[in-house]
Amino acid sequence: MNQSTSAVSYSASAVTTLAGLSINEWVALGGFLIGVATFVVNWRYKHIQTKIMLEQGKHD
């Protein structure tokens, strides 16, 4: 199979799967994605905060 045929096949499969989700499944998926996004944002800002605290400690 060439690359374009493979891409079309996977895309059609994804659309078919997503189209078959009920409203409860969409809400669950949305909640999961919001949870993952919250984790990533919190981790990033905690990393920045830790980096700043370490830098301030070195200058004292």
C-alpha positions in Angstrom: 0.0 0.0 0.0 1.3 3.4 -0.8 1.4 6.3 1.7 -1.8 8.1 0.5 -3.9 5.0 0.5 -2.7 4.2 4.0 -3.5 7.8 5.2 -7.0 7.6 3.7 -7.6 4.3 5.3 -6.5 5.4 8.8 -8.5 8.7 8.4 -11.7 6.8 7.4 -11.2 4.5 10.3 -10.8 7.4 12.8 -13.8 9.2 11.5 -15.9 6.0 11.7 -14.8 5.4 15.3 -15.4 9.0 16.4 -18.8 9.2 14.7 -20.0 6.2 16.6 -19.4 7.7 20.1 -22.4 8.5 22.3 -22.7 11.8 24.1 -21.5 10.1 27.3 -18.4 8.9 25.6 -17.7 12.3 24.2 -18.0 13.9 27.6 -15.7 11.2 29.1 -13.1 11.8 26.3 -13.3 15.6 26.9 -12.9 15.2 30.6 -9.9 12.9 30.1 -8.3 15.4 27.7 -8.9 18.3 30.1 -7.3 16.2 32.8 -4.2 15.5 30.7 -3.9 19.2 29.7 -4.2 20.2 33.4 -1.4 17.8 34.3 0.9 19.1 31.6 0.3 22.8 32.4 0.8 22.2 36.2 4.0 20.1 35.5 5.4 22.8 33.3 4.7 25.7 35.7 6.0 23.7 38.7 9.2 23.0 36.6 9.6 26.7 35.9 9.0 27.6 39.6 11.5 25.0 40.8 14.1 26.3 38.3 13.6 29.9 39.5 13.9 28.9 43.1 17.1 27.0 42.4 18.5 30.0 40.6 17.6 32.4 43.4 19.3 30.0 45.9 22.5 30.1 43.9 22.7 33.9 43.9 22.3 34.2 47.7 
